[in-house]
Amino acid sequence: MTEKLATLSQEDNISIITLDDGKVNAFSYDIQVHSLLDEIPQKTGALVIKGRDGIFSGGFDLKTLATGDLVKITNMVELGYNLLLKIYSFDRPVIAAVSGHAIALGLFVACSADYRIAIDGKYVCHANEVRNNMDIPTQIMEILKERVNKEYFYSAVYHSDPYSVQESIDVGYIDEVISEDRFMERVIEKAKELASLPHPFYAKTKQTAQKERRKKIGDAIKKHEKQTFLLRFFLRLKFWQKSTKK
């Protein structure tokens, strides 16, 4: 049974998605955030995505990666890519409440938001892909190009350097760092401020500004899905053939 990673709550016109699997808030091949996003009003209010104490998210589920199950792994990766685009292009303002470490996909989820507030503490933001023998694909790189300040791009992205949440303001990962005692108060305050932006003018302005980047991200996701479609098909066929021989 898949552990429930995400829950949805409401505070006035602010929708709050809380990531909390009791561990590192890893995104598995069954990511509930997708279905929760479909439940959130896209003409009013604002959205907050927050983690649990000490961790926003550690990224993709390492247990799924360790299984070697290519169907589950490719499904997980594609869901992750689509989640980033869904958050990035969301019609209402999205605030990432970075409640601790934001690593890999966890950091990219935060970067997909319109505004990022981190809790003060000994926490890091880290795009660690290169150091873990992985490249960063177009569908993620496009978001990083928009968020990471030019003078930090080489060190943050190419060299995979980690940054404290305080340093991450200069990098471009984070907009504000707030003390623990005022953290959620400030998050909701900012969310209410952005929720006052009128619809459809906010959505249309966002669509116009993001048009080219959304297309690049969407095209890259489609390309990846085409490349992995046949792989999944033959793996399922192989599994079916084995099961019928038993």
N, C-alpha and C positions, 0 to 999 in steps of 0.2 A: 504494500500500500504506500502510495506517495505521500510524503509529509506535506502538510499545508504550509507553504511559504508565505503567502500574502493574504491579508484581510483588508476589508474596506469598511471605513467608518465615515461619519459625516459630522461636521461642526459648522452649523449655519449653512452657508453656501460653499463651504470648503470640503471637498472630498479628500480623504486621507487613506492612501494605501500604505500599510505597514508591512515591511518585510521582516519576518521573524520565524526562522526554523529552529531556533534554540541553539544554533551553531554559528556558521559563517554566512548565512543567507545566500547559499549557493543556488544558482539557476540551473535546474535540471531539464530533462527532455519533456517535462510536463510543467510548464510555467503558468501558474494561475493568474499572473498579472495581466495577461492578454484578455481573459474573459472579464476581469474586473474593470479594465479600461473601457470595455463596451457598455458597462453599467453607469458610467459617469456622464453627467450632462455636458454637452459640448456647445451650449449656447449661453450658459451662465456659470458664474462661480470660477473656481480655480482648483487645481489638483496639487496635493502634496504627496511626495513619495519619501517615506522615511524608513530607516532601519531600526534595529534594536540597539540597546546600550552597547557602545564600544565597536559596533560593526555596521556599516551601511550594507556592503556586500563584498564577498570575496571572489565573485565572478562565477564562471561555469562550474558545475558540479564535478569535482575530480573523481568521485566514485563512478560516475557514468563514463568518464573518459577512460578510467582504469579497466572497465569491463571488456573493452575491445569490441563491443557490440556496435558495429558501424551504422546500423539503422538508427539506434537510439542516439548515438553521437551526432550524426548528421541532422536528425530531427531537432536535437537540443541546440545545435549551432544555428540552424535556420530560424528557430523560434527566437533565439537571442538577437539575431540580426533584425528580424521583423519587429521585435519589441523596441529596439532602439529607434527605428523609423517611426513607429506608432507614437512613441513619446515625443520625439523631435518634432513631428508634424501635428501634434495634438492642437485642436482649435482654441482651447483655453490655456491660460498661463499655467505652466508646470514648475513647481518649486521642489528641488531636491533637498531634503533635510538630512545632510550627511552626518549621521550620528556616531561615526567612528571611522575605521579604516574603509577606504574605497579602492578596491583592487581589480584590475583587468576589466571584465564586463561590468562589475559594480561601478567602477569609475566611469565607464562609457555610458551607463544608464544615467549617472549624475550629469555628465556632460551633455546628454540629450535634452535635459531640462532647460527651461528658460532662465532660471535663477537658482543659485546653489549656495546654501548656508550650511557651514560646518560647525560642529561643536568643538570648543576649545579643548585641547588635550594632546597627548602624545600619539597622534594618529597620522597615518600617511595616505597619500593618494599616489597610486603607482600603476602605470601602464607597463606591466612586466613581461609582455609578450616576447620581445626580442631576447631578453635574458633567459627565457624558457624555451628557446628554440622554435619560436613561432613568428610568422610575419603578421602584420596588421593589414587586413584586407580593405579594399576601397570603401565598403559600406561602413566601416568604423573610421577609417582615415579621414573621410569627408567631414565627419563631426569633429574630429580632433583639429583639423585645419581651421575650423570656425572658432574653436574654443581656446586652443593653446596659443599664447602670445609668441610672436615670431622669434624673439631672442631666446626663448626656452625650447623651441620646437626640436632642435637637434638633441639636446640633453634629455628631454622628457620622452620623446617618441623614438628617435633613432637609437639613443644610448640607454633607454629604458631606466632612467634614474628615478628613484622615489623622492617624494617631497612631503614635508610635514604639511598639515592643513594650513598652518600660518604661511609657509612659503608658497603654498598652492594658489594664494591670491595673486601673486606676481606671475605665476605660471599661466593662470587663466582658468584653472580647474574650478576654483572657488571664488565666490563674490564677497562673502562675509564670514568671519569666524566669531562665534558668540559664546560667552561663558555658559557652562552647564545649567546654571540656575535660571538663565533667561532664554535658553535655546529654543524650546518649543513655543514660548511666548512670542519670540521674534519671528519664528517661522510662520505662525498663524497671522501675526500682524502684517508681514509682507504678503502673505497669500491673500488677505482681505484687501490690501492695497491694490494688488494686481487684478483681483476679481472685479474691481470697480471699472475696469477697462471695458468699453461697450462692445457688444457683438452686433453685427458681424465684422466690424471695422478692425478689431484686433486680429481676428482669424484671417481676413483678407490681406492685411499688411504682412502678417507672418508668412502666408502662402506666397506672396509676391517676392519677399526677401529670400525665401528658401527654395524657390522654384527650381533653379538649376541644380542645387545640391540635393534636393529630394529626388530629382530624376536620376542623378548619378548613383545615389544610394539604392533606389528602387531597381535600376538596371543591373547593378552589381549583385543584388539579392537574386534577381531572376536568373542571371547567368550561373550563379552558384547552385540554384535549385535545379537547373537543367543539367549541370555537370554531375549532380549527385542522384538524379532521378533514376538513371539506368543502374547505378550501383545499388540503390535500394531495391529496385525491381529484381535484379538477379540474386541478391541476397535472400529476398523473400521467396523467390522461386526455388532456390537451393534448399531453404528451410522446409518448404512444402514437399519437395521431392524426398527429403530425408524422412519426414513425418509419415508419408504414404507408404514407405518401405517397411515401417515398423509393424 
